């Protein structure tokens, strides 16, 4: 029985632009359940993790914004995702800013010996308190999942690290901070920048990515930030970066992942309807999900 479990994580604590907390609602409004219904035997929507409207806090020692709150809410998400995986269902998490990946990966990774991660994003999200220009935790979830950074973030779920550097592939990078560039080189993380995508083509990038994971992983998590796409196609994101992956290239990437049948969990993040054009970005997110889960034209 092919089962999908959807959980919303309406958290905007990892950055400063309000609105991304409405991302899960925008994605549901775009028709996610109806679009995916024929691709699964059963779809359960578990609703949203309760975030509330907490006041912004700055950690005195690390200067990180909303550190305690993000760690607390990430634990809640990790517990839900853990239960979904145990039940034999596919976990699909709707964000929310990208800091939610800390909780998602904490819930998923314990079920795999060598979890692979595809980070489909304009950014590396590899900052720590020492390298971050902003103190925004949505720029840190991949670092935390690698076991780097503040203990409250990297130890969500009670263990660290969640993923090994050699099991990470970043696709679509075009805005990396200096500290992230050093970390990528030091850890040997595989990155396909927009230069590689333009030069090799998305087909080659995805073939290499799939082959990379088939050799060394027993599950693969897709963490897709809508700002990985070009702002022309996905305007409703908090940190748009020009020159991104196209609508069609992204569909091709998802279709190839569906054919390879390697994705075991996923999250779609950073949909901000306040900054969007008639819910265009949420509609795109749902369309990409349908391709990821095997929808075909014929």
Wavefront OBJ file of the C-alpha trace (Angstrom):
o trace
v 0.000 0.000 0.000
v 1.482 3.338 -1.116
v 0.778 5.883 1.605
v 1.603 9.596 1.929
v 1.537 11.594 5.155
v 1.527 15.398 4.895
v 2.569 17.582 7.817
v 2.648 21.372 7.775
v 5.375 23.290 9.597
v 4.243 26.956 9.493
v 7.402 28.306 11.089
v 8.908 31.670 10.162
v 11.280 31.921 13.124
v 14.425 31.237 11.077
v 14.403 34.562 9.236
v 12.976 38.074 9.394
v 10.415 38.349 6.578
v 6.917 37.460 7.717
v 4.540 35.439 5.578
v 6.348 32.156 5.085
v 4.330 30.755 8.005
v 1.379 30.770 5.568
v 3.259 28.497 3.154
v 1.534 25.239 4.183
v -1.892 26.857 3.806
v -0.965 28.242 0.382
v 0.219 24.808 -0.779
v -2.982 23.172 0.451
v -5.030 25.898 -1.251
v -3.128 25.128 -4.471
v -4.698 21.653 -4.394
v -2.022 19.321 -3.112
v -4.415 16.594 -1.939
v -6.415 16.603 -5.159
v -3.308 16.675 -7.358
v -1.620 13.743 -5.605
v -4.721 11.619 -4.902
v -4.289 9.296 -7.901
v -0.607 8.684 -7.111
v -1.172 7.102 -3.678
v -3.482 4.485 -2.186
v -3.931 6.663 0.872
v -3.141 10.296 1.727
v -3.407 11.562 5.289
v -3.036 15.238 6.099
v -1.908 15.513 9.706
v -2.443 19.255 9.835
v 0.165 21.661 11.153
v 2.668 21.662 13.987
v 1.488 24.359 16.410
v 3.934 27.268 16.303
v 1.867 30.117 17.731
v 3.006 33.726 17.666
v 6.073 33.803 19.916
v 8.023 37.015 20.387
v 11.386 37.293 18.630
v 14.329 36.438 20.879
v 18.082 36.839 20.394
v 20.341 34.359 22.172
v 22.804 36.392 24.270
v 25.761 34.083 23.747
v 25.451 33.050 20.095
v 23.407 36.043 18.820
v 21.183 33.566 16.968
v 17.594 34.648 16.380
v 14.891 32.483 18.029
v 17.371 29.720 18.887
v 15.441 28.096 21.762
v 12.110 28.300 19.953
v 13.432 26.753 16.757
v 15.074 23.914 18.695
v 11.828 23.304 20.610
v 9.596 23.301 17.514
v 12.120 21.192 15.582
v 11.821 18.502 18.261
v 8.052 18.474 17.754
v 8.450 18.028 13.995
v 11.115 15.348 14.443
v 8.738 13.307 16.614
v 5.922 13.492 14.064
v 8.191 12.604 11.135
v 9.673 9.717 13.129
v 6.165 8.288 13.668
v 5.311 8.689 9.979
v 8.388 6.742 8.895
v 7.688 4.038 11.485
v 4.169 3.665 10.096
v 5.530 2.883 6.632
v 4.222 6.109 5.117
v 6.131 8.638 3.009
v 6.680 11.875 4.985
v 6.052 15.099 3.071
v 6.697 18.270 5.078
v 5.398 21.676 3.988
v 7.255 24.795 5.137
v 7.784 27.238 6.586
v 11.306 28.599 6.268
v 14.226 26.253 5.646
v 15.124 25.950 9.325
v 12.373 23.299 9.471
v 14.791 20.877 7.798
v 16.551 20.506 11.157
v 13.456 18.778 12.521
v 12.629 16.846 9.361
v 16.089 15.314 9.087
v 16.172 14.526 12.812
v 12.990 12.500 12.367
v 14.071 10.774 9.163
v 17.768 10.029 9.524
v 17.553 7.663 12.504
v 15.821 5.160 10.206
v 18.767 4.914 7.787
v 22.395 3.893 8.043
v 23.497 6.212 5.232
v 20.860 8.816 4.426
v 21.488 10.888 1.309
v 20.288 14.484 1.050
v 19.511 16.496 -2.081
v 19.580 20.191 -1.144
v 17.768 21.912 -4.018
v 18.443 25.531 -3.175
v 20.015 28.806 -4.249
v 21.830 28.794 -0.897
v 24.066 26.304 0.880
v 22.463 26.773 4.322
v 25.833 25.776 5.737
v 26.392 28.693 8.094
v 26.991 28.515 11.825
v 26.816 31.269 14.423
v 30.482 32.025 13.665
v 30.035 32.431 9.891
v 26.466 33.726 9.528
v 26.216 37.365 8.409
v 22.665 37.617 9.770
v 22.141 35.210 12.673
v 19.158 33.767 10.791
v 18.848 30.030 11.409
v 17.196 29.314 8.037
v 20.742 29.659 6.687
v 22.036 26.919 9.014
v 19.938 23.712 8.746
v 22.313 21.744 6.539
v 25.277 22.641 8.753
v 23.318 21.590 11.850
v 22.357 18.303 10.184
v 26.042 17.670 9.436
v 26.757 18.082 13.161
v 28.106 21.624 12.943
v 27.033 24.720 14.838
v 25.092 25.298 18.041
v 24.451 22.228 20.216
v 20.697 22.946 20.477
v 20.370 22.767 16.700
v 22.677 19.898 15.877
v 21.370 17.702 18.716
v 17.665 17.893 17.836
v 16.329 14.350 18.057
v 19.005 13.426 20.582
v 21.767 12.498 18.124
v 24.299 14.059 15.787
v 25.187 14.132 12.922
v 22.146 13.268 10.805
v 23.999 13.079 7.511
v 27.574 12.675 6.269
v 29.168 15.317 4.009
v 29.799 12.765 1.266
v 26.077 11.937 1.220
v 24.985 15.514 0.412
v 24.421 16.982 -3.052
v 23.518 20.672 -3.369
v 21.763 21.600 -6.624
v 21.190 25.149 -7.860
v 23.617 27.072 -5.631
v 24.316 30.650 -6.671
v 24.537 32.576 -3.382
v 27.151 31.197 -0.977
v 28.741 33.031 1.952
v 32.517 32.914 2.381
v 32.337 30.586 5.376
v 30.119 28.207 3.421
v 32.586 28.094 0.529
v 35.383 27.123 2.933
v 33.216 24.447 4.545
v 32.204 22.967 1.173
v 35.863 22.649 0.184
v 36.990 21.299 3.550
v 34.213 18.701 3.743
v 34.245 17.789 0.057
v 30.516 18.416 -0.366
v 29.240 17.850 -3.893
v 27.733 21.058 -5.319
v 26.158 21.748 -8.692
v 26.091 25.517 -9.013
v 24.114 27.230 -11.770
v 27.350 27.211 -13.757
v 27.364 23.397 -13.766
v 23.654 23.208 -14.546
v 24.098 25.573 -17.502
v 27.213 23.824 -18.723
v 26.246 20.177 -18.215
v 22.468 20.431 -18.496
v 19.978 19.257 -15.889
v 19.841 15.735 -17.354
v 23.550 15.177 -16.721
v 23.373 16.791 -13.265
v 20.546 14.502 -12.182
v 22.131 11.388 -13.702
v 25.326 12.061 -11.747
v 23.365 12.839 -8.579
v 21.288 9.655 -8.805
v 24.355 7.524 -9.490
v 26.149 9.171 -6.571
v 23.384 8.108 -4.180
v 22.774 4.647 -5.597
v 26.296 3.630 -4.704
v 26.351 4.704 -1.075
v 22.924 5.439 0.475
v 19.941 3.437 1.731
v 17.481 6.354 1.519
v 17.451 9.872 0.070
v 15.746 12.972 1.467
v 14.808 15.823 -0.877
v 14.900 19.270 0.702
v 13.546 21.643 -1.931
v 13.661 25.370 -1.333
v 11.509 27.209 -3.863
v 14.178 29.908 -4.116
v 16.255 27.303 -5.938
v 14.097 28.179 -8.916
v 14.360 31.426 -10.826
v 12.256 34.242 -9.282
v 10.424 34.582 -12.607
v 8.892 31.155 -11.986
v 8.810 31.268 -8.166
v 8.398 34.887 -7.030
v 6.865 34.050 -3.639
v 10.049 33.365 -1.672
v 11.832 35.333 1.047
v 15.328 35.372 -0.431
v 15.040 35.346 -4.244
v 18.242 35.122 -6.284
v 18.195 35.855 -10.014
v 19.482 33.343 -12.536
v 17.948 30.241 -10.985
v 16.753 26.846 -12.158
v 13.872 27.031 -14.624
v 10.362 25.626 -14.263
v 11.024 22.998 -16.918
v 14.459 22.018 -15.589
v 12.918 21.497 -12.158
v 10.162 19.288 -13.540
v 12.788 17.245 -15.366
v 14.783 16.864 -12.139
v 11.691 15.668 -10.258
v 10.704 13.303 -13.094
v 14.160 11.744 -13.109
v 14.030 11.264 -9.339
v 10.644 9.585 -9.749
v 12.020 7.219 -12.387
v 15.031 6.392 -10.207
v 12.703 5.705 -7.240
v 15.293 6.780 -4.666
v 13.473 9.510 -2.709
v 12.223 8.294 0.688
v 11.170 11.616 2.270
v 10.755 15.218 1.150
v 10.050 18.770 2.200
v 9.109 21.848 0.174
v 9.958 25.106 1.907
v 10.061 28.925 1.754
v 6.729 29.470 -0.024
v 5.700 32.983 1.029
v 2.235 33.927 -0.300
v 2.636 37.519 0.908
v 5.383 37.998 -1.679
v 3.723 35.842 -4.340
v 1.672 36.539 -7.459
v -1.770 34.890 -7.193
v -0.320 31.842 -5.392
v 1.959 31.097 -8.356
v 4.783 29.671 -6.219
v 2.542 27.329 -4.224
v 0.939 26.075 -7.451
v 4.432 25.420 -8.805
v 5.381 23.557 -5.620
v 2.368 21.256 -6.010
v 3.199 20.649 -9.669
v 6.772 19.695 -8.748
v 5.477 17.329 -6.066
v 3.286 15.605 -8.608
v 6.294 15.063 -10.873
v 8.371 13.810 -7.942
v 5.692 11.245 -7.096
v 5.431 9.938 -10.640
v 2.710 11.870 -12.449
v 3.097 11.506 -16.216
v 1.510 13.328 -19.127
v 0.816 10.025 -20.935
l 1 2 3 4 5 6 7 8 9 10 11 12 13 14 15 16 17 18 19 20 21 22 23 24 25 26 27 28 29 30 31 32 33 34 35 36 37 38 39 40 41 42 43 44 45 46 47 48 49 50 51 52 53 54 55 56 57 58 59 60 61 62 63 64 65 66 67 68 69 70 71 72 73 74 75 76 77 78 79 80 81 82 83 84 85 86 87 88 89 90 91 92 93 94 95 96 97 98 99 100 101 102 103 104 105 106 107 108 109 110 111 112 113 114 115 116 117 118 119 120 121 122 123 124 125 126 127 128 129 130 131 132 133 134 135 136 137 138 139 140 141 142 143 144 145 146 147 148 149 150 151 152 153 154 155 156 157 158 159 160 161 162 163 164 165 166 167 168 169 170 171 172 173 174 175 176 177 178 179 180 181 182 183 184 185 186 187 188 189 190 191 192 193 194 195 196 197 198 199 200 201 202 203 204 205 206 207 208 209 210 211 212 213 214 215 216 217 218 219 220 221 222 223 224 225 226 227 228 229 230 231 232 233 234 235 236 237 238 239 240 241 242 243 244 245 246 247 248 249 250 251 252 253 254 255 256 257 258 259 260 261 262 263 264 265 266 267 268 269 270 271 272 273 274 275 276 277 278 279 280 281 282 283 284 285 286 287 288 289 290 291 292 293 294 295 296 297 298
